Amino acid sequence: MAQREGHRPCGADSQRGHLIRILALGDSYTAGEGIDAALAWPAVVARALSSDGTEVEALVIAETGWTVDELLSAIDEVGTRGPFGAVTIGAGVNDQYRGLPVDGYARDARRMIARAIGLADGAPSRVVVISIPDWSVTPHAADRDRAAVAAEIDAFNSAARAAAREAGTAWVDLTTDSRRAGGDAALLAPDGLHPSAALHELWARRIARPLARALG
């Protein structure tokens, strides 16, 4: 999984009304690898949550290939400062892809969640942790043991979900939807690995509900 440009704000064009900033932290699934950034779920969610009196803007810190530890380092390098109205975390697939151990990922996930809570003004209720999608159903996994990859992703997600529960943050399952791509090529981008705009739209609906609650 090659790296690509990240760190971009996205949302509606207008700056009218009350502005709420959300921070989307992650990897290729948050950055929108393979599609236009305006069609990736952070931008879609920002538009969906904006209204005549409230402007929601999403700042994205995400790059293809980042592990959780690399994401944490990037936050320091960018110098991102809160507080944000809400923070989302969607990372871990590259830890699994590189064969890193689940227990190490669990420790980094707890560090990442703690960092996100700090960026959300210390409020766990304003943090949303997102599950790792399952790339085992894609053509990219044709030469891999698909069942083993899926089982590893389930184990990583169990660790992340436990960390989210322990910290008191919201948890959103995107893995189930991602597995539909195994039987529907329209849910995959042209690269045959990353989600299409249609799947990002579905994910945006899943994520918008807990984000709306987080924003009050």
C-alpha positions as CSV (number, residue, x, y, z in Angstrom):
1,M,0.0,0.0,0.0
2,A,1.8,3.1,-1.3
3,Q,1.6,6.4,0.5
4,R,-0.2,9.4,-0.9
5,E,-0.8,13.1,-0.1
6,G,-3.0,13.8,2.9
7,H,-3.6,16.6,5.4
8,R,-6.4,18.3,3.6
9,P,-9.5,20.2,4.9
10,C,-12.7,19.3,3.3
11,G,-16.4,20.2,3.7
12,A,-18.8,22.7,2.2
13,D,-17.3,25.7,0.5
14,S,-19.2,28.3,2.5
15,Q,-17.8,29.7,5.8
16,R,-21.2,31.3,6.8
17,G,-22.8,30.7,10.2
18,H,-21.4,28.8,13.1
19,L,-18.3,26.8,12.2
20,I,-17.7,23.3,13.7
21,R,-14.4,21.5,13.0
22,I,-14.2,17.7,13.0
23,L,-10.8,15.9,12.7
24,A,-10.6,12.7,10.7
25,L,-7.5,10.6,11.5
26,G,-6.6,7.5,9.6
27,D,-5.1,5.9,6.5
28,S,-6.2,5.2,3.0
29,Y,-9.8,4.5,4.0
30,T,-10.1,8.0,5.4
31,A,-8.0,9.7,2.8
32,G,-10.2,8.4,0.0
33,E,-7.5,6.6,-1.9
34,G,-8.7,5.8,-5.5
35,I,-11.4,8.4,-5.6
36,D,-11.8,12.2,-5.6
37,A,-11.4,13.6,-2.0
38,A,-14.7,15.4,-2.3
39,L,-16.4,11.9,-2.5
40,A,-14.6,10.4,0.5
41,W,-16.6,9.9,3.6
42,P,-15.1,12.8,5.6
43,A,-16.2,15.3,3.0
44,V,-19.6,13.6,2.6
45,V,-20.2,13.6,6.4
46,A,-19.2,17.3,6.6
47,R,-21.7,18.3,4.0
48,A,-24.4,16.1,5.5
49,L,-24.0,17.6,9.0
50,S,-23.8,21.2,7.7
51,S,-27.0,23.3,7.7
52,D,-28.0,26.9,7.0
53,G,-26.8,28.0,10.5
54,T,-23.9,25.6,11.0
55,E,-20.9,24.9,8.8
56,V,-19.1,21.6,9.5
57,E,-15.5,21.4,8.2
58,A,-13.5,18.2,8.2
59,L,-9.7,18.4,8.6
60,V,-8.2,15.1,7.4
61,I,-4.9,13.7,8.6
62,A,-4.6,10.5,6.7
63,E,-2.3,8.8,4.2
64,T,-2.2,5.5,2.5
65,G,0.2,3.1,4.2
66,W,0.2,4.7,7.7
67,T,0.2,2.4,10.7
68,V,-1.3,3.8,14.0
69,D,2.2,4.6,15.2
70,E,2.9,6.5,12.0
71,L,-0.4,8.4,12.3
72,L,0.5,9.4,15.8
73,S,3.9,10.8,14.6
74,A,2.1,12.6,11.8
75,I,-0.1,14.4,14.2
76,D,3.0,15.7,16.0
77,E,4.6,16.7,12.7
78,V,1.5,18.6,11.5
79,G,1.2,20.3,14.8
80,T,-2.6,19.9,14.9
81,R,-4.3,21.7,17.7
82,G,-7.7,21.3,19.1
83,P,-10.2,21.4,20.5
84,F,-12.3,19.9,17.7
85,G,-16.0,19.4,17.9
86,A,-15.4,15.7,17.3
87,V,-12.6,13.4,16.3
88,T,-12.7,10.2,14.3
89,I,-10.1,7.4,14.2
90,G,-9.9,4.9,11.4
91,A,-6.5,3.2,11.5
92,G,-5.0,-0.3,11.8
93,V,-5.3,-2.0,8.5
94,N,-1.6,-1.3,7.7
95,D,-0.6,-2.8,11.1
96,Q,-2.4,-5.9,10.0
97,Y,-1.1,-5.8,6.5
98,R,2.5,-5.6,7.6
99,G,2.0,-8.5,10.0
100,L,2.4,-6.5,13.2
101,P,1.2,-8.3,16.4
102,V,-2.3,-7.6,17.7
103,D,-1.1,-6.9,21.2
104,G,1.2,-4.1,19.9
105,Y,-1.7,-2.7,17.8
106,A,-3.9,-2.8,20.9
107,R,-1.4,-0.6,22.8
108,D,-1.1,1.8,19.9
109,A,-4.9,2.0,19.6
110,R,-5.2,3.0,23.2
111,R,-2.5,5.7,22.7
112,M,-4.4,6.9,19.6
113,I,-7.7,7.0,21.4
114,A,-6.2,8.9,24.3
115,R,-4.6,11.4,21.9
116,A,-8.0,11.9,20.1
117,I,-9.8,12.5,23.4
118,G,-7.2,15.2,24.1
119,L,-7.9,16.8,20.7
120,A,-11.6,16.6,21.5
121,D,-11.2,18.8,24.6
122,G,-10.9,15.8,26.9
123,A,-14.4,14.5,26.0
124,P,-14.6,10.7,25.1
125,S,-18.2,11.3,24.0
126,R,-16.8,13.4,21.1
127,V,-14.6,10.6,19.7
128,V,-15.7,8.0,17.2
129,V,-13.5,4.9,16.6
130,I,-14.1,3.3,13.2
131,S,-13.5,-0.4,12.5
132,I,-11.0,-1.7,10.0
133,P,-12.5,-2.6,6.6
134,D,-11.9,-6.1,5.3
135,W,-9.7,-6.1,2.2
136,S,-9.6,-9.9,2.0
137,V,-12.7,-9.8,-0.3
138,T,-11.0,-7.7,-2.9
139,P,-9.0,-8.8,-6.0
140,H,-5.9,-7.5,-4.2
141,A,-6.1,-10.6,-1.9
142,A,-6.4,-13.1,-4.7
143,D,-3.0,-14.6,-3.9
144,R,-3.6,-14.5,-0.1
145,D,-5.3,-16.8,2.4
146,R,-8.6,-14.8,2.4
147,A,-10.0,-16.5,5.5
148,A,-6.8,-15.9,7.5
149,V,-6.7,-12.2,6.5
150,A,-10.4,-11.8,7.5
151,A,-9.7,-13.6,10.9
152,E,-6.8,-11.2,11.5
153,I,-8.9,-8.2,10.8
154,D,-11.6,-9.5,13.1
155,A,-8.9,-9.8,15.9
156,F,-7.6,-6.3,15.3
157,N,-11.1,-5.0,15.4
158,S,-11.9,-6.8,18.6
159,A,-8.8,-5.1,20.2
160,A,-9.9,-1.7,18.9
161,R,-13.5,-2.1,20.0
162,A,-12.3,-3.1,23.5
163,A,-10.1,0.0,23.7
164,A,-12.9,2.2,22.6
165,R,-15.3,0.7,25.1
166,E,-12.7,1.1,27.8
167,A,-12.2,4.7,27.0
168,G,-15.9,5.5,26.6
169,T,-15.9,6.5,23.0
170,A,-18.3,5.6,20.2
171,W,-17.6,2.6,17.9
172,V,-18.8,2.3,14.3
173,D,-18.6,-1.0,12.3
174,L,-17.6,-0.5,8.7
175,T,-16.3,-4.0,8.3
176,T,-19.6,-5.6,7.5
177,D,-20.3,-3.1,4.7
178,S,-16.8,-3.6,3.3
179,R,-17.3,-7.3,3.0
180,R,-20.2,-6.7,0.5
181,A,-17.6,-5.6,-2.0
182,G,-16.7,-9.3,-2.5
183,G,-19.9,-9.7,-4.4
184,D,-20.4,-6.2,-5.8
185,A,-17.6,-4.6,-7.8
186,A,-19.4,-1.3,-7.8
187,L,-18.3,-0.9,-4.2
188,L,-14.6,-0.9,-5.2
189,A,-12.5,1.9,-6.7
190,P,-10.8,1.2,-10.1
191,D,-7.6,0.0,-8.2
192,G,-9.6,-3.1,-7.0
193,L,-8.6,-2.6,-3.4
194,H,-10.0,0.6,-2.0
195,P,-13.7,1.6,-1.6
196,S,-15.6,3.3,-4.3
197,A,-17.5,6.6,-3.9
198,A,-20.6,4.4,-3.4
199,L,-19.1,2.6,-0.5
200,H,-17.8,5.8,1.0
201,E,-21.4,7.2,0.8
202,L,-22.6,4.2,2.8
203,W,-19.9,4.6,5.3
204,A,-20.7,8.3,5.6
205,R,-24.2,7.4,6.7
206,R,-22.9,5.0,9.3
207,I,-20.5,7.6,10.7
208,A,-22.8,10.6,10.5
209,R,-25.1,9.3,13.2
210,P,-22.6,9.0,16.1
211,L,-20.9,12.2,14.9
212,A,-24.1,14.1,15.1
213,R,-24.6,12.8,18.7
214,A,-21.0,13.8,19.5
215,L,-21.6,17.3,18.2
216,G,-24.7,17.6,20.3
